[in-house]
Each structure stands twice: as structure tokens, then as C-alpha cells.
Amino acid sequence: MKNIRSIATVATVSLLSVLPFSAQGQTAQQTEIEEVLVSASLLPIAASRSANAITVIDSEQLKNRAALSVSDLLRDVPGLAVSRSGVQGSLTQVRVRGSEANHLLVLIDGVEVNDPSRDDALDWGTVTTSDIGRIEVIRGPQSAMRGSDAMAGVVNIITRSADEPFKLSLFAETGSFATRKLGFNLGHKADKYNLILGVSDVESDGDNIIANTGTNDDDGYQNTSINFKAGLDASDELRLTLSVGRSEGMNEYDDEYATKIGAVGHSDFNDRLHSDFDRLSSHLNAQYVSADGNWNHKVSLSESRFDNSDFKYSDAGVVVANGTTESNKQNYQYVGSRLWAASEQHISLLLEQEKEEYKQSGGWASGNDANKFVDRNTDSIALEYTVDPTNNVTLAVGARHDNNDVFDDANTWKFGGIYRLDDSTRLRGSVGTAIKNPTFGELYGIFSGFESNPDLTPEKSRSWELGIDKGLLDDRLELRATYFSAELEDEIATAFKCVQNCDNADWMDDVWASSPGNIQGISKQKGLELASSWLITDFFVMDASYTYSDATQEGVDEIRRANNIGSVNLLWRSTGDFTLNANAQYNGSQTDIGGVTLDAFTLVNLNASWTATDKLNVYLRLDNVFDESYQEVFGYQTLGFGASLGLRFSL
């Protein structure tokens, strides 16, 4: 078995060294209609006119992979690194190009879902693939368009829309670790309107996530999601859309202290903790496009609410509350665009107001209950101009001004350009600046063993990238390569300091706490992304990606950033109704807290799908086929081999 894993690793790296990843299985020849990106610009723009490094995961790829979690799909995207603290549903972070998890802005149907009560990052462990129709990943700084949370990139998740008259789809899945998935989609599309409702529930008994503690309790997970989306053509020029989404559930975990020191003999009750999460988002949008297509006006209102409650067991086995954090983010936005056919020009103006609230209650810290309520507001204006001065050149420039009532005003900008050497070759490059505001938790949080810092200032970065995209073999093979470099100033890092009994001669009586601060010097991230998609035959597609990244803070490697990450995905379609998908993901060795080195690992996943009738699809998914034992966060065990059987039925 070990030899097989070694061969798989070598084969993966060898393939990646010569084959760069775009959207899996989607070559230029397959896409006759120009792909439009919603999140790469203030105004949706054709992919061929964007200088950004972009990956799109479409509905066909989502179906072929049949992954349970979105984060499992993001492992195949160049530049992205995933860290999951244990089993399905555990805290999961996604980092872009060696940046922090809260430097990535995440949108779901136009709503920002970065959680202000959880360090401005989305816990990807709470996001399943149910109801998702498309995922856009934009790498590189996007603050000039999107503001603070988009320092390193944007992931835009778009849920399904109704695309035909009345249709009901049912799905069910069961598998290892007592994992179950059930749900349905009910949609209808008419001449002037469309609407869809999706409901899903995922449950898993999981496995014990703590390594080397002698405990045997399984850590489970449950997630119920509801999504509603509707659109109305009020006139030939005006379209109204509404989306509402909710995800609520819980995940179980174990004592973090026991995890870090590998403690044995902890009370079973102390090792059985759980957290409830509840995310509610809504988005109302009105878009007016003039009859001649020269004017585009969009007004949108969006809101996201987060409620996170922690619980633990007392020594008597009674469940007791262990603190709650809540947050609310409201966004009011206007985008107006003027387009000219000459030189394919457009100029866009954004006016935006964002209101954020943070509340912490309960829990315990330094002998006191933790209670805090704070808010902040940001008013922003941004401009973007795109033009094709010649048939071979596209240029884009954007700038944004943020007026925040807590921090100093901030200005960010970005410039990008594309030069097309021929119909199948283009050069692209961009340079820009970005910011990331300190989180509510860093500024005001009250937690045991933690001391917040209200004097923090925003992080600032400057970055650039150069890329080349090449089509070969009549565009059946697409190759992409991107070199990136970023420098981060005033990075916020956590350090330990003495807070009580600090003058005591016996250091063992000292009380220490972690505290965030802006560090001196420059943190650097640089690297190379390679990606490819090859339509070998009409029935066989191979995608591959490889990323080399080097992220350092004052010359020391950042934690949980492997230098080498790669993947290979093979898709075979029979002439009949059978599809086979094989996926290999390689993650190189990386350091974690305390200088611990986590070993490299390779995961191999298989998925077989059979379309029994035009209404019934059956699939079998095998995860971690070779039962690889690995850790992505020190002390947290991950799942071994698992098998799942699923059905999709449509009426």
C-alpha cells in the first residue's frame, strides 16, 4: 500500500511539472459561448477580457465529483490551500497564495458571508455542495473593487436557478461514518419569472478528531440548508431578483489543550464539546439595462447574520453554555455603468455603505463573563474603467476609497492588462494594493487565555502577477501559468505575553495570554501556479494543477502553507451512460504551531456515475481510497477511507 501511495505521489508531481488547471473538463472547444464572470469586475465581464487568474467550477464538474463539501473541490484550484481541523464539518480554512484565511472574500448569491464574529473568515466546514450551480475563484488582490476582506482573492458561489418549467429533483446519499444526505430542489421557469427552492440535510457520526489522547468518542456533524431564489422581468429593461439562504447545524469537537499536548486521562466529558452555527443571508437586487445596452444600473441590498454558540459538558455530564458570538453585516450598493461599442469601453461607478455589528456574551475569561457589543460603518466609492485600445490589447484600471469610522481612510487601486499574441495565446499581468481591517475579535474579543488589542491598524499589501495562457492541439489543450508576488505590511500576528504575576521569581506562577499585534517588517508571499485542461478524446479529459508558494513572516515560514500543492483529475465518459472520475490531491509537508512539521500526503478519490434513465442517476464515491493517515492541523486526525452511495431522481 505504501508503495502504491509513493507511485501515486510521483506520478502526480511528474504530470504537474509539465501540465498546468482551468475549469475541469472545460476546454475552449467545448465552450462556444463566451464565459461571463460575475465577480471579476464591477460589471460582469467576459473571461477573455479579465487579467485575473481565474478558475470556474461549473455544474457539470460539481455533478461529476459529487463531493460533500465545497472545500474538497477547492483543493483542486491552483493557489488555494485547505486546512481542516479533523473530520467532516470541523473548522475548515482556505488560504490563497500563502495569505491568511480572512484575506479571502466569499460571496454566496451576492452576499458577503465572511463571519465578523469568527475573525472575518468563512468556516468552510459549514458549506456543502447542495444547491450550488457554479463557483468562480478570482485569485489576487480585489480590494480595489471589493474592499477589506478581498485582500487575496474572491470566491463567488452561485446557487442553482430554475431553467425549465416545473421540475422536482430529489437526492439521497448514505455512506461511511454513518453519513447521510437528503434533499430536494423544486423549481419553475416561466416567460417573465423563475423561482426555485432547495432544501438539504447532511448528518454524520464522524470519528474521533483528537490524536494521541486515549479518547474514543466520535465527533459528529449536522447541517440543514435552505435556499430560495426568484427572478422577475418587470419590463424589458428592468429585472428584479431575490435570494434567501440559511444554513444551521452543529459540529462536535474535543478539548484543544488536550489536542496540542497529546494529554491522556482527560475527563471524557471535557473532551466532548460542540458548537451550534446559524447563518442567514438575503439579497435583493434591481438591475436596469437601457434598450440600447449603453447604460446599466444596479441597486442591491444584502444582509448576513451569524450566530455561533459553544457548549461543553460539566464533569457531571450536563450540557452547559460556553459562550456565544453574534454578528450582522448589512450592505447597500449602487453600481452604474456606461458602455461604448467603440473600443469595447465601459466605466463603472460604485457607491457602497456597509454596517457591521459584533456581539459576544457568556463564556469565561479571566474570571469574568465575556460581554461585548460594538459596531462600525464604512462608506465607499470606487471607479473602474476597461478599454480595448487595439484588437489585441485590453486594459483595466480601478480605484477605491473607504471611509471607516474606526480606522483611517484607505485608498486601494489595481491595474491590469492583456496582450493577445494570436487567437490561442495571451499574456496577462496586474499590479495593485489591498487592505485588511483588524477583526472584531482581535480588537475587542474576550476569551480565556487571550488579550485583545484595540490599537491594531489595518494590514496593507502591494502585489503583482504575470501570466500566460496558451491553447494547443486546436485548443483541445489549455495551459496556464501565473507567477505572483506580494508584500504585506503591518501584518497582524499573535504572540504570547505575561499578564499576571509577571514579577514573581517563580516563572511557573506567571499567567500568560496570547495577544494580536502589528508586526514590524515585511511579510512576503511569492510563487508559481500552473494549470491545464486537456480534452484527450471526446470521452476522456485530464485536468491538472500545481502551485509552488513561499510565504514568510520576517523570514520564517508561515504555518499551514505547504510549498508544494497539486492535483490531477481524470474524467472518462462512456459512449453509453457511465462516467468515471479519478482525482488525486497532493499536499506537501508544512509547519504548524510550535514549529511542528506535518508530513506530506496524497489523497486519491474515485467517483462512478450511472445514468440509469433520463430521470434517475446513481453514483458511488470512494474517498481516500488508500486510507492515507495525515494531519492538516497539528493534533487533529482526519478521516480514513470512506464509501458513499447516492441517488438523484428528477420529475
Secondary structure in CASP SS format (residue, H / E / C, confidence):
PFRMAT SS
TARGET T0000
AUTHOR 0000-0000-0000
METHOD secondary structure of the structure
MODEL  1
M C 1.00
K H 1.00
N H 1.00
I H 1.00
R H 1.00
S H 1.00
I H 1.00
A H 1.00
T H 1.00
V H 1.00
A H 1.00
T H 1.00
V H 1.00
S H 1.00
L H 1.00
L H 1.00
S H 1.00
V H 1.00
L C 1.00
P C 1.00
F C 1.00
S C 1.00
A C 1.00
Q C 1.00
G C 1.00
Q C 1.00
T C 1.00
A C 1.00
Q C 1.00
Q C 1.00
T C 1.00
E C 1.00
I C 1.00
E C 1.00
E C 1.00
V E 1.00
L E 1.00
V C 1.00
S C 1.00
A C 1.00
S C 1.00
L C 1.00
L C 1.00
P C 1.00
I E 1.00
A E 1.00
A H 1.00
S H 1.00
R H 1.00
S C 1.00
A C 1.00
N C 1.00
A E 1.00
I E 1.00
T E 1.00
V E 1.00
I E 1.00
D C 1.00
S H 1.00
E H 1.00
Q H 1.00
L H 1.00
K H 1.00
N H 1.00
R H 1.00
A C 1.00
A C 1.00
L C 1.00
S E 1.00
V H 1.00
S H 1.00
D H 1.00
L H 1.00
L H 1.00
R C 1.00
D C 1.00
V C 1.00
P C 1.00
G C 1.00
L E 1.00
A E 1.00
V E 1.00
S E 1.00
R E 1.00
S C 1.00
G C 1.00
V C 1.00
Q C 1.00
G C 1.00
S C 1.00
L C 1.00
T E 1.00
Q E 1.00
V E 1.00
R E 1.00
V E 1.00
R C 1.00
G C 1.00
S C 1.00
E C 1.00
A H 1.00
N H 1.00
H H 1.00
L E 1.00
L E 1.00
V E 1.00
L E 1.00
I E 1.00
D C 1.00
G C 1.00
V E 1.00
E E 1.00
V C 1.00
N C 1.00
D E 1.00
P H 1.00
S H 1.00
R H 1.00
D C 1.00
D C 1.00
A E 1.00
L C 1.00
D C 1.00
W H 1.00
G H 1.00
T H 1.00
V C 1.00
T E 1.00
T C 1.00
S C 1.00
D C 1.00
I E 1.00
G E 1.00
R E 1.00
I E 1.00
E E 1.00
V E 1.00
I E 1.00
R E 1.00
G C 1.00
P C 1.00
Q C 1.00
S H 1.00
A H 1.00
M H 1.00
R H 1.00
G C 1.00
S H 1.00
D H 1.00
A H 1.00
M C 1.00
A C 1.00
G E 1.00
V E 1.00
V E 1.00
N E 1.00
I E 1.00
I E 1.00
T E 1.00
R C 1.00
S C 1.00
A C 1.00
D C 1.00
E C 1.00
P C 1.00
F C 1.00
K E 1.00
L E 1.00
S E 1.00
L E 1.00
F E 1.00
A E 1.00
E E 1.00
T E 1.00
G E 1.00
S C 1.00
F C 1.00
A C 1.00
T E 1.00
R E 1.00
K E 1.00
L E 1.00
G E 1.00
F E 1.00
N E 1.00
L E 1.00
G E 1.00
H E 1.00
K E 1.00
A C 1.00
D C 1.00
K C 1.00
Y E 1.00
N E 1.00
L E 1.00
I E 1.00
L E 1.00
G E 1.00
V E 1.00
S E 1.00
D E 1.00
V E 1.00
E E 1.00
S E 1.00
D E 1.00
G E 1.00
D E 1.00
N C 1.00
I C 1.00
I E 1.00
A C 1.00
N C 1.00
T C 1.00
G C 1.00
T C 1.00
N C 1.00
D C 1.00
D C 1.00
D E 1.00
G E 1.00
Y E 1.00
Q E 1.00
N E 1.00
T E 1.00
S E 1.00
I E 1.00
N E 1.00
F E 1.00
K E 1.00
A E 1.00
G E 1.00
L E 1.00
D E 1.00
A C 1.00
S C 1.00
D C 1.00
E C 1.00
L E 1.00
R E 1.00
L E 1.00
T E 1.00
L E 1.00
S E 1.00
V E 1.00
G E 1.00
R E 1.00
S E 1.00
E E 1.00
G E 1.00
M E 1.00
N E 1.00
E E 1.00
Y E 1.00
D C 1.00
D C 1.00
E H 1.00
Y H 1.00
A H 1.00
T H 1.00
K H 1.00
I H 1.00
G C 1.00
A C 1.00
V C 1.00
G C 1.00
H C 1.00
S C 1.00
D C 1.00
F C 1.00
N C 1.00
D C 1.00
R C 1.00
L E 1.00
H E 1.00
S E 1.00
D E 1.00
F E 1.00
D E 1.00
R E 1.00
L E 1.00
S E 1.00
S E 1.00
H E 1.00
L E 1.00
N E 1.00
A E 1.00
Q E 1.00
Y E 1.00
V E 1.00
S C 1.00
A C 1.00
D C 1.00
G C 1.00
N C 1.00
W E 1.00
N E 1.00
H E 1.00
K E 1.00
V E 1.00
S E 1.00
L E 1.00
S E 1.00
E E 1.00
S E 1.00
R E 1.00
F E 1.00
D E 1.00
N E 1.00
S E 1.00
D E 1.00
F E 1.00
K E 1.00
Y E 1.00
S C 1.00
D C 1.00
A C 1.00
G C 1.00
V C 1.00
V E 1.00
V E 1.00
A E 1.00
N E 1.00
G E 1.00
T E 1.00
T E 1.00
E E 1.00
S E 1.00
N E 1.00
K E 1.00
Q E 1.00
N E 1.00
Y E 1.00
Q E 1.00
Y E 1.00
V E 1.00
G E 1.00
S E 1.00
R E 1.00
L E 1.00
W E 1.00
A C 1.00
A H 1.00
S H 1.00
E H 1.00
Q E 1.00
H E 1.00
I E 1.00
S E 1.00
L E 1.00
L E 1.00
L E 1.00
E E 1.00
Q E 1.00
E E 1.00
K E 1.00
E E 1.00
E E 1.00
Y E 1.00
K E 1.00
Q E 1.00
S E 1.00
G C 1.00
G C 1.00
W C 1.00
A E 1.00
S C 1.00
G C 1.00
N E 1.00
D C 1.00
A C 1.00
N C 1.00
K E 1.00
F E 1.00
V E 1.00
D E 1.00
R E 1.00
N E 1.00
T E 1.00
D E 1.00
S E 1.00
I E 1.00
A E 1.00
L E 1.00
E E 1.00
Y E 1.00
T E 1.00
V E 1.00
D E 1.00
P E 1.00
T E 1.00
N C 1.00
N C 1.00
V E 1.00
T E 1.00
L E 1.00
A E 1.00
V E 1.00
G E 1.00
A E 1.00
R E 1.00
H E 1.00
D E 1.00
N E 1.00
N E 1.00
D C 1.00
V C 1.00
F C 1.00
D C 1.00
D C 1.00
A E 1.00
N E 1.00
T E 1.00
W E 1.00
K E 1.00
F E 1.00
G E 1.00
G E 1.00
I E 1.00
Y E 1.00
R E 1.00
L E 1.00
D E 1.00
D C 1.00
S C 1.00
T E 1.00
R E 1.00
L E 1.00
R E 1.00
G E 1.00
S E 1.00
V E 1.00
G E 1.00
T E 1.00
A E 1.00
I E 1.00
K E 1.00
N C 1.00
P C 1.00
T C 1.00
F H 1.00
G H 1.00
E H 1.00
L H 1.00
Y H 1.00
G C 1.00
I E 1.00
F E 1.00
S C 1.00
G C 1.00
F E 1.00
E E 1.00
S C 1.00
N C 1.00
P C 1.00
D C 1.00
L C 1.00
T C 1.00
P C 1.00
E E 1.00
K E 1.00
S E 1.00
R E 1.00
S E 1.00
W E 1.00
E E 1.00
L E 1.00
G E 1.00
I E 1.00
D E 1.00
K E 1.00
G E 1.00
L E 1.00
L C 1.00
D C 1.00
D C 1.00
R C 1.00
L E 1.00
E E 1.00
L E 1.00
R E 1.00
A E 1.00
T E 1.00
Y E 1.00
F E 1.00
S E 1.00
A E 1.00
E E 1.00
L E 1.00
E E 1.00
D C 1.00
E C 1.00
I E 1.00
A E 1.00
T E 1.00
A E 1.00
F E 1.00
K E 1.00
C E 1.00
V E 1.00
Q E 1.00
N C 1.00
C C 1.00
D C 1.00
N C 1.00
A C 1.00
D C 1.00
W H 1.00
M H 1.00
D H 1.00
D C 1.00
V E 1.00
W E 1.00
A E 1.00
S E 1.00
S E 1.00
P E 1.00
G E 1.00
N E 1.00
I C 1.00
Q C 1.00
G C 1.00
I E 1.00
S E 1.00
K E 1.00
Q E 1.00
K E 1.00
G E 1.00
L E 1.00
E E 1.00
L E 1.00
A E 1.00
S E 1.00
S E 1.00
W E 1.00
L E 1.00
I E 1.00
T E 1.00
D C 1.00
F C 1.00
F E 1.00
V E 1.00
M E 1.00
D E 1.00
A E 1.00
S E 1.00
Y E 1.00
T E 1.00
Y E 1.00
S E 1.00
D E 1.00
A E 1.00
T E 1.00
Q E 1.00
E C 1.00
G C 1.00
V E 1.00
D E 1.00
E C 1.00
I C 1.00
R C 1.00
R C 1.00
A C 1.00
N C 1.00
N E 1.00
I E 1.00
G E 1.00
S E 1.00
V E 1.00
N E 1.00
L E 1.00
L E 1.00
W E 1.00
R E 1.00
S C 1.00
T C 1.00
G C 1.00
D C 1.00
F E 1.00
T E 1.00
L E 1.00
N E 1.00
A E 1.00
N E 1.00
A E 1.00
Q E 1.00
Y E 1.00
N E 1.00
G C 1.00
S C 1.00
Q E 1.00
T E 1.00
D C 1.00
I H 1.00
G H 1.00
G H 1.00
V C 1.00
T E 1.00
L E 1.00
D C 1.00
A C 1.00
F E 1.00
T E 1.00
L E 1.00
V E 1.00
N E 1.00
L E 1.00
N E 1.00
A E 1.00
S E 1.00
W E 1.00
T E 1.00
A C 1.00
T C 1.00
D C 1.00
K C 1.00
L E 1.00
N E 1.00
V E 1.00
Y E 1.00
L E 1.00
R E 1.00
L E 1.00
D E 1.00
N C 1.00
V C 1.00
F C 1.00
D C 1.00
E C 1.00
S C 1.00
Y C 1.00
Q C 1.00
E C 1.00
V C 1.00
F C 1.00
G C 1.00
Y E 1.00
Q C 1.00
T C 1.00
L C 1.00
G C 1.00
F C 1.00
G E 1.00
A E 1.00
S E 1.00
L E 1.00
G E 1.00
L E 1.00
R E 1.00
F E 1.00
S E 1.00
L C 1.00
END
